[in-house]
Amino acid sequence: MNSKGPNCFQCRHFYITHEPSHPYGCQAMRFKARQLPALVVRLNSGMECHLFTPKE
């Protein structure tokens, strides 16, 4: 992780939904969003994502 928080594109839980209104998803937290999941987590909780798992 860096000072900006985890990079969703490098997380094994991240996926692209192909839904124009909610293009990004997180399998670990089971939600879809308009913004990257790590950013949504930071904006809503004030904390960094604790479920980030690097891709192999």
N, CA, C and O of each residue as an XYZ file, in Angstrom:
224
protein
N       0.831     -1.177      0.000
C       0.000      0.000      0.000
C       0.877      1.241      0.000
O       1.987      1.230      0.532
N       0.373      2.304     -0.597
C       1.115      3.545     -0.606
C       0.357      4.612      0.174
O      -0.675      4.318      0.778
N       0.850      5.841      0.169
C       0.221      6.909      0.942
C      -1.168      7.264      0.426
O      -1.962      7.851      1.161
N      -1.476      6.921     -0.819
C      -2.797      7.190     -1.387
C      -3.767      6.056     -1.095
O      -4.940      6.143     -1.461
N      -3.317      5.023     -0.463
C      -4.172      3.882     -0.183
C      -3.929      2.776     -1.201
O      -3.095      2.920     -2.095
N      -4.654      1.679     -1.064
C      -4.463      0.553     -1.968
C      -4.932      0.856     -3.388
O      -5.846      1.653     -3.599
N      -4.308      0.223     -4.329
C      -4.669      0.367     -5.744
C      -5.612     -0.774     -6.098
O      -5.196     -1.931     -6.152
N      -6.856     -0.462     -6.336
C      -7.860     -1.492     -6.630
C      -7.472     -2.352     -7.829
O      -7.778     -3.544     -7.862
N      -6.805     -1.759     -8.810
C      -6.431     -2.511     -9.996
C      -5.426     -3.614     -9.682
O      -5.231     -4.517    -10.495
N      -4.789     -3.556     -8.525
C      -3.825     -4.571     -8.109
C      -4.398     -5.515     -7.056
O      -3.676     -6.346     -6.507
N      -5.703     -5.388     -6.773
C      -6.347     -6.216     -5.748
C      -7.085     -7.385     -6.393
O      -7.711     -7.227     -7.441
N      -7.012     -8.531     -5.780
C      -7.672     -9.719     -6.332
C      -9.195     -9.664     -6.206
O      -9.880    -10.423     -6.892
N      -9.748     -8.799     -5.358
C     -11.194     -8.685     -5.172
C     -11.856     -7.710     -6.148
O     -13.081     -7.695     -6.272
N     -11.065     -6.908     -6.833
C     -11.581     -5.885     -7.736
C     -12.039     -6.502     -9.056
O     -11.416     -7.432     -9.569
N     -13.129     -5.972     -9.596
C     -13.572     -6.417    -10.918
C     -14.306     -5.280    -11.634
O     -14.786     -4.336    -11.005
N     -14.378     -5.392    -12.949
C     -15.107     -4.447    -13.785
C     -16.486     -5.039    -14.026
O     -16.600     -6.190    -14.447
N     -17.540     -4.263    -13.761
C     -18.899     -4.791    -13.852
C     -19.501     -4.687    -15.253
O     -20.418     -5.437    -15.587
N     -18.994     -3.766    -16.074
C     -19.546     -3.482    -17.403
C     -20.939     -2.872    -17.318
O     -21.683     -2.887    -18.299
N     -21.300     -2.333    -16.146
C     -22.536     -1.568    -15.978
C     -22.145     -0.092    -16.006
O     -21.393      0.353    -15.139
N     -22.629      0.670    -16.969
C     -22.227      2.075    -17.079
C     -22.458      2.906    -15.814
O     -21.674      3.811    -15.528
N     -23.504      2.621    -15.060
C     -23.791      3.412    -13.868
C     -22.928      3.027    -12.662
O     -22.718      3.846    -11.768
N     -22.435      1.807    -12.632
C     -21.597      1.304    -11.533
C     -20.514      0.402    -12.128
O     -20.627     -0.822    -12.054
N     -19.472      0.986    -12.715
C     -18.497      0.190    -13.462
C     -17.486     -0.606    -12.634
O     -16.824     -1.492    -13.175
N     -17.351     -0.315    -11.343
C     -16.332     -0.988    -10.534
C     -16.981     -1.779     -9.413
O     -18.005     -1.374     -8.864
N     -16.372     -2.919     -9.075
C     -16.919     -3.737     -8.011
C     -15.858     -4.316     -7.118
O     -14.692     -4.428     -7.496
N     -16.282     -4.687     -5.914
C     -15.401     -5.354     -4.954
C     -16.094     -6.636     -4.510
O     -17.178     -6.596     -3.928
N     -15.468     -7.763     -4.786
C     -16.053     -9.051     -4.411
C     -16.001     -9.265     -2.906
O     -16.897     -9.893     -2.341
N     -14.967     -8.752     -2.249
C     -14.820     -8.956     -0.807
C     -15.914     -8.233     -0.030
O     -16.438     -8.768      0.947
N     -16.264     -7.012     -0.459
C     -17.279     -6.229      0.251
C     -18.648     -6.311     -0.414
O     -19.632     -5.774      0.094
N     -18.695     -6.982     -1.544
C     -19.942     -7.228     -2.264
C     -20.706     -5.954     -2.592
O     -21.877     -5.809     -2.242
N     -20.022     -5.027     -3.274
C     -20.716     -3.842     -3.755
C     -20.140     -3.382     -5.076
O     -19.012     -3.714     -5.438
N     -20.950     -2.606     -5.789
C     -20.563     -1.998     -7.051
C     -20.623     -0.493     -6.844
O     -21.432     -0.001     -6.057
N     -19.761      0.242     -7.554
C     -19.723      1.685     -7.348
C     -19.330      2.416     -8.618
O     -18.797      1.834     -9.563
N     -19.610      3.706     -8.606
C     -19.229      4.584     -9.705
C     -17.742      4.921     -9.618
O     -17.095      5.161    -10.637
N     -17.199      4.940     -8.385
C     -15.788      5.230     -8.140
C     -15.080      3.940     -7.737
O     -15.723      2.921     -7.482
N     -13.748      3.993     -7.681
C     -12.993      2.817     -7.253
C     -13.382      2.449     -5.821
O     -13.543      3.337     -4.983
N     -13.536      1.165     -5.527
C     -13.972      0.738     -4.198
C     -13.120      1.272     -3.053
O     -13.671      1.652     -2.020
N     -11.805      1.316     -3.197
C     -10.956      1.821     -2.111
C     -11.276      3.280     -1.800
O     -11.225      3.690     -0.641
N     -11.600      4.057     -2.812
C     -11.962      5.454     -2.608
C     -13.311      5.561     -1.902
O     -13.482      6.403     -1.020
N     -14.253      4.732     -2.276
C     -15.566      4.724     -1.634
C     -15.415      4.372     -0.151
O     -16.050      4.992      0.703
N     -14.588      3.393      0.147
C     -14.359      2.994      1.541
C     -13.758      4.158      2.317
O     -14.207      4.464      3.421
N     -12.742      4.815      1.746
C     -12.086      5.933      2.435
C     -13.061      7.095      2.659
O     -13.073      7.691      3.736
N     -13.874      7.418      1.655
C     -14.819      8.524      1.782
C     -15.912      8.245      2.817
O     -16.357      9.155      3.517
N     -16.341      6.990      2.909
C     -17.440      6.652      3.810
C     -17.009      6.309      5.227
O     -17.766      6.543      6.169
N     -15.813      5.760      5.402
C     -15.389      5.354      6.743
C     -14.239      6.194      7.289
O     -14.004      6.219      8.497
N     -13.522      6.885      6.397
C     -12.349      7.648      6.829
C     -11.132      6.774      7.025
O     -10.089      7.255      7.470
N     -11.247      5.479      6.696
C     -10.141      4.539      6.858
C      -9.795      3.929      5.512
O     -10.598      3.942      4.579
N      -8.588      3.395      5.432
C      -8.166      2.700      4.216
C      -8.828      1.321      4.171
O      -9.250      0.790      5.198
N      -8.913      0.754      2.976
C      -9.483     -0.583      2.797
C      -8.597     -1.619      3.496
O      -7.392     -1.686      3.254
N      -9.207     -2.417      4.356
C      -8.467     -3.446      5.092
C      -8.575     -4.813      4.402
O      -7.965     -5.782      4.855
N      -9.337     -4.896      3.326
C      -9.513     -6.173      2.642
C      -8.663     -6.283      1.377
O      -8.782     -7.259      0.636
N      -7.809     -5.295      1.124
C      -6.932     -5.329     -0.053
C      -6.050     -6.566      0.022
O      -5.379     -6.816      1.023
N      -6.070     -7.336     -1.069
C      -5.225     -8.527     -1.208
C      -4.556     -8.456     -2.566
O      -5.237     -8.480     -3.591
N      -3.222     -8.368     -2.592
C      -2.530     -8.246     -3.880
C      -2.784     -9.447     -4.787
O      -2.909    -10.579     -4.320
N      -2.857     -9.184     -6.084
C      -2.991    -10.269     -7.069
C      -1.701    -11.068     -7.073
O      -0.628    -10.535     -6.793
N      -1.810    -12.322     -7.385
C      -0.631    -13.188     -7.454
C       0.099    -12.994     -8.743
O       1.120    -13.641     -8.977
